[in-house]
């Protein structure tokens, strides 16, 4: 971290896993990044969070940047931790922090849900650059999504850094429909998709 101005923290476990793996890579690892940055007086940390931090909201709800955490599994819990850690380092230590709730980062969308939450490589690059270059920023949460026609997230707060995504998943509508990959009953209801379905043994009627 010595001599570093901005850290883009994209490391860690990127999918669901056993808790021991999530803990080591996404909890301990994320703490180590923030603490090392603090010790070397790094100006800003850009943290790769995930929409799985709020995955157990129903898709009938459009999510803004102020919704309370509602993780859909251990992976989502680790991202809630990272967002909270970033907020603490911003408030307590004066670090500038951006938490990016990344959607489905793919070359192109692969299923129906992705038409709403896709993040293209081109837009991802723009998003990171805008986060690096934003001049005056204390702490912010921003959804990492493209300019999707079917978006179910209110990302108006992204104007804070001047992010203007260019790509739209709708271009791939026919290709996605031809695949015809059905979602499970639980996955189809919630923002987190199949992450919500994994190991689910609760009562979905109790989840508002």
KERO-930141 format. One record per residue (C-alpha): residue in three letters; residue number from 1; x, y, z. Coordinates in Angstrom, 1 decimal, decimal comma, always signed. Layout:
[r ALA; NUM; [X; Y; Z]]
...
! end
This chain:
[r UNK; 1; [+0,0; +0,0; +0,0]]
[r UNK; 2; [+3,0; +2,3; +0,4]]
[r UNK; 3; [+2,7; +5,2; -2,1]]
[r UNK; 4; [-0,7; +4,1; -3,3]]
[r UNK; 5; [-3,5; +6,7; -3,9]]
[r UNK; 6; [-6,5; +4,5; -4,6]]
[r UNK; 7; [-7,1; +0,8; -4,1]]
[r UNK; 8; [-9,6; -1,1; -6,2]]
[r UNK; 9; [-10,5; -4,1; -4,1]]
[r UNK; 10; [-11,9; -6,7; -6,4]]
[r UNK; 11; [-10,3; -9,7; -4,7]]
[r UNK; 12; [-12,0; -12,4; -2,6]]
[r UNK; 13; [-14,4; -15,3; -3,2]]
[r UNK; 14; [-16,8; -14,2; -6,0]]
[r UNK; 15; [-19,5; -16,9; -5,5]]
[r UNK; 16; [-21,2; -18,8; -2,7]]
[r UNK; 17; [-19,1; -21,2; -0,7]]
[r UNK; 18; [-18,6; -22,8; +2,7]]
[r UNK; 19; [-18,4; -20,3; +5,5]]
[r UNK; 20; [-14,8; -21,1; +6,2]]
[r UNK; 21; [-13,8; -20,0; +2,7]]
[r UNK; 22; [-16,1; -16,9; +2,7]]
[r UNK; 23; [-14,7; -15,9; +6,1]]
[r UNK; 24; [-11,0; -16,2; +5,1]]
[r UNK; 25; [-11,3; -14,4; +1,8]]
[r UNK; 26; [-14,2; -12,0; +2,1]]
[r UNK; 27; [-14,1; -11,1; +5,8]]
[r UNK; 28; [-10,5; -11,4; +7,0]]
[r UNK; 29; [-9,2; -10,5; +3,5]]
[r UNK; 30; [-11,3; -7,4; +3,2]]
[r UNK; 31; [-10,4; -6,2; +6,7]]
[r UNK; 32; [-6,7; -6,6; +5,9]]
[r UNK; 33; [-7,1; -4,5; +2,7]]
[r UNK; 34; [-8,8; -1,6; +4,6]]
[r UNK; 35; [-6,5; -1,7; +7,5]]
[r UNK; 36; [-3,4; -1,8; +5,4]]
[r UNK; 37; [-4,8; +1,1; +3,4]]
[r UNK; 38; [-5,4; +3,1; +6,6]]
[r UNK; 39; [-1,9; +2,5; +7,9]]
[r UNK; 40; [-0,4; +3,8; +4,6]]
[r UNK; 41; [-2,8; +6,7; +4,4]]
[r UNK; 42; [-4,4; +5,6; +1,1]]
[r UNK; 43; [-6,9; +8,3; +0,0]]
[r UNK; 44; [-9,7; +6,0; -1,4]]
[r UNK; 45; [-10,8; +2,4; -1,4]]
[r UNK; 46; [-13,2; +1,2; -4,0]]
[r UNK; 47; [-14,8; -2,0; -2,7]]
[r UNK; 48; [-16,5; -4,7; -4,9]]
[r UNK; 49; [-19,7; -5,4; -3,0]]
[r UNK; 50; [-22,6; -7,2; -4,5]]
[r UNK; 51; [-26,4; -7,0; -5,0]]
[r UNK; 52; [-26,4; -10,2; -3,0]]
[r UNK; 53; [-26,1; -7,9; +0,1]]
[r UNK; 54; [-29,7; -7,1; -0,6]]
[r UNK; 55; [-30,7; -10,2; -2,4]]
[r UNK; 56; [-33,7; -11,3; -0,3]]
[r UNK; 57; [-35,9; -8,4; -1,4]]
[r UNK; 58; [-38,7; -9,3; -3,7]]
[r UNK; 59; [-38,3; -8,3; -7,3]]
[r UNK; 60; [-41,7; -6,5; -7,2]]
[r UNK; 61; [-39,7; -3,9; -5,1]]
[r UNK; 62; [-37,4; -1,5; -6,9]]
[r UNK; 63; [-34,4; -1,1; -4,7]]
[r UNK; 64; [-32,8; +2,3; -4,1]]
[r UNK; 65; [-29,4; +2,9; -2,5]]
[r UNK; 66; [-30,9; +3,3; +1,0]]
[r UNK; 67; [-32,5; -0,1; +1,5]]
[r UNK; 68; [-31,4; -2,0; +4,6]]
[r UNK; 69; [-29,2; -5,0; +4,1]]
[r UNK; 70; [-31,0; -8,3; +3,3]]
[r UNK; 71; [-28,3; -10,8; +2,3]]
[r UNK; 72; [-29,2; -14,0; +0,5]]
[r UNK; 73; [-26,5; -16,3; +1,9]]
[r UNK; 74; [-23,0; -16,3; +3,5]]
[r UNK; 75; [-21,5; -14,6; +0,4]]
[r UNK; 76; [-24,1; -11,8; +0,7]]
[r UNK; 77; [-23,4; -11,5; +4,5]]
[r UNK; 78; [-19,7; -11,0; +3,7]]
[r UNK; 79; [-20,6; -8,1; +1,4]]
[r UNK; 80; [-22,8; -6,5; +4,0]]
[r UNK; 81; [-19,7; -6,7; +6,3]]
[r UNK; 82; [-17,5; -5,1; +3,7]]
[r UNK; 83; [-19,9; -2,2; +3,2]]
[r UNK; 84; [-20,2; -1,7; +6,9]]
[r UNK; 85; [-16,4; -1,9; +7,3]]
[r UNK; 86; [-16,0; +0,7; +4,5]]
[r UNK; 87; [-18,5; +3,0; +6,2]]
[r UNK; 88; [-16,6; +2,8; +9,4]]
[r UNK; 89; [-13,2; +3,5; +7,8]]
[r UNK; 90; [-14,7; +6,5; +6,1]]
[r UNK; 91; [-16,3; +7,9; +9,2]]
[r UNK; 92; [-13,6; +7,0; +11,8]]
[r UNK; 93; [-10,5; +7,4; +9,7]]
[r UNK; 94; [-11,5; +9,9; +7,0]]
[r UNK; 95; [-10,9; +7,5; +4,1]]
[r UNK; 96; [-12,9; +8,0; +0,9]]
[r UNK; 97; [-14,8; +4,8; +0,2]]
[r UNK; 98; [-17,2; +3,6; -2,6]]
[r UNK; 99; [-19,1; +0,3; -2,2]]
[r UNK; 100; [-20,2; -1,1; -5,6]]
[r UNK; 101; [-23,2; -3,4; -5,4]]
[r UNK; 102; [-22,3; -5,2; -8,6]]
[r UNK; 103; [-25,0; -7,0; -10,6]]
[r UNK; 104; [-24,3; -9,8; -13,1]]
[r UNK; 105; [-20,9; -8,9; -14,6]]
[r UNK; 106; [-20,7; -10,9; -17,8]]
[r UNK; 107; [-19,6; -10,5; -21,4]]
[r UNK; 108; [-23,4; -10,6; -22,1]]
[r UNK; 109; [-26,5; -11,5; -20,1]]
[r UNK; 110; [-27,2; -15,2; -19,8]]
[r UNK; 111; [-30,8; -15,4; -18,5]]
[r UNK; 112; [-33,9; -13,5; -17,9]]
[r UNK; 113; [-32,8; -12,0; -14,5]]
[r UNK; 114; [-29,6; -10,7; -16,1]]
[r UNK; 115; [-31,7; -8,5; -18,4]]
[r UNK; 116; [-32,4; -6,4; -15,3]]
[r UNK; 117; [-29,0; -6,6; -13,5]]
[r UNK; 118; [-26,4; -7,0; -16,2]]
[r UNK; 119; [-23,1; -5,0; -16,0]]
[r UNK; 120; [-21,1; -5,0; -19,2]]
[r UNK; 121; [-17,3; -5,0; -19,3]]
[r UNK; 122; [-17,3; -1,5; -21,0]]
[r UNK; 123; [-19,6; +0,0; -18,3]]
[r UNK; 124; [-17,7; -1,7; -15,5]]
[r UNK; 125; [-14,5; -0,1; -16,7]]
[r UNK; 126; [-16,2; +3,3; -16,9]]
[r UNK; 127; [-17,7; +2,8; -13,4]]
[r UNK; 128; [-14,3; +2,1; -11,9]]
[r UNK; 129; [-12,6; +5,0; -13,6]]
[r UNK; 130; [-15,4; +7,4; -12,4]]
[r UNK; 131; [-14,9; +6,1; -8,9]]
[r UNK; 132; [-11,2; +6,7; -9,0]]
[r UNK; 133; [-11,5; +10,2; -10,5]]
[r UNK; 134; [-14,4; +11,5; -8,4]]
[r UNK; 135; [-12,9; +14,5; -6,6]]
[r UNK; 136; [-15,0; +14,9; -3,4]]
[r UNK; 137; [-16,5; +11,7; -2,0]]
[r UNK; 138; [-16,8; +10,6; +1,6]]
[r UNK; 139; [-18,8; +7,3; +1,4]]
[r UNK; 140; [-21,2; +6,1; -1,3]]
[r UNK; 141; [-23,0; +2,9; -2,3]]
[r UNK; 142; [-23,6; +2,6; -6,0]]
[r UNK; 143; [-25,2; -0,2; -8,0]]
[r UNK; 144; [-22,9; -1,7; -10,6]]
[r UNK; 145; [-25,3; -2,1; -13,5]]
[r UNK; 146; [-25,5; -1,1; -17,2]]
[r UNK; 147; [-28,3; +1,1; -18,7]]
[r UNK; 148; [-30,8; -1,8; -18,7]]
[r UNK; 149; [-34,3; -1,2; -19,9]]
[r UNK; 150; [-35,6; -3,7; -17,4]]
[r UNK; 151; [-33,6; -2,4; -14,4]]
[r UNK; 152; [-35,1; -3,0; -11,0]]
[r UNK; 153; [-32,7; -0,8; -9,1]]
[r UNK; 154; [-32,8; +2,9; -8,7]]
[r UNK; 155; [-29,2; +3,9; -9,3]]
[r UNK; 156; [-29,8; +7,7; -9,4]]
[r UNK; 157; [-27,1; +8,1; -6,8]]
[r UNK; 158; [-24,5; +7,2; -9,4]]
[r UNK; 159; [-24,8; +10,8; -10,6]]
[r UNK; 160; [-22,5; +11,6; -7,7]]
[r UNK; 161; [-19,6; +10,3; -9,6]]
[r UNK; 162; [-20,8; +11,0; -13,1]]
[r UNK; 163; [-21,4; +7,4; -14,1]]
[r UNK; 164; [-23,5; +7,1; -17,3]]
[r UNK; 165; [-23,7; +3,5; -18,5]]
[r UNK; 166; [-23,9; +3,0; -22,2]]
[r UNK; 167; [-25,0; -0,7; -22,7]]
[r UNK; 168; [-28,4; -2,2; -22,4]]
[r UNK; 169; [-29,1; -5,9; -21,8]]
[r UNK; 170; [-32,2; -5,7; -23,9]]
[r UNK; 171; [-30,0; -6,0; -27,0]]
[r UNK; 172; [-29,6; -9,7; -26,1]]
[r UNK; 173; [-33,3; -10,3; -25,4]]
[r UNK; 174; [-33,9; -12,8; -28,3]]
[r UNK; 175; [-30,8; -14,7; -27,5]]
[r UNK; 176; [-31,7; -15,0; -23,8]]
[r UNK; 177; [-35,3; -16,1; -24,6]]
[r UNK; 178; [-34,0; -18,8; -27,0]]
[r UNK; 179; [-32,0; -20,3; -24,1]]
[r UNK; 180; [-35,3; -20,7; -22,2]]
[r UNK; 181; [-33,5; -21,5; -18,9]]
[r UNK; 182; [-36,2; -21,5; -16,2]]
[r UNK; 183; [-35,6; -20,2; -12,7]]
[r UNK; 184; [-36,5; -22,1; -9,6]]
[r UNK; 185; [-39,6; -21,0; -7,7]]
[r UNK; 186; [-37,6; -19,2; -5,0]]
[r UNK; 187; [-35,0; -17,8; -7,4]]
[r UNK; 188; [-37,7; -16,2; -9,6]]
[r UNK; 189; [-39,2; -14,2; -6,8]]
[r UNK; 190; [-36,1; -12,4; -5,3]]
[r UNK; 191; [-33,4; -10,0; -6,4]]
[r UNK; 192; [-30,7; -12,5; -5,6]]
[r UNK; 193; [-32,0; -15,2; -7,9]]
[r UNK; 194; [-30,4; -18,6; -7,5]]
[r UNK; 195; [-28,4; -17,5; -4,5]]
[r UNK; 196; [-31,7; -17,3; -2,7]]
[r UNK; 197; [-32,7; -20,7; -3,9]]
[r UNK; 198; [-29,5; -22,4; -2,7]]
[r UNK; 199; [-30,1; -24,4; +0,6]]
[r UNK; 200; [-33,5; -22,6; +1,0]]
[r UNK; 201; [-35,7; -24,4; +3,6]]
[r UNK; 202; [-37,6; -21,4; +4,9]]
[r UNK; 203; [-41,1; -20,1; +4,3]]
[r UNK; 204; [-41,1; -17,6; +1,4]]
[r UNK; 205; [-44,6; -16,3; +2,4]]
[r UNK; 206; [-43,0; -14,8; +5,5]]
[r UNK; 207; [-40,5; -12,8; +3,4]]
[r UNK; 208; [-42,2; -9,5; +2,6]]
! end
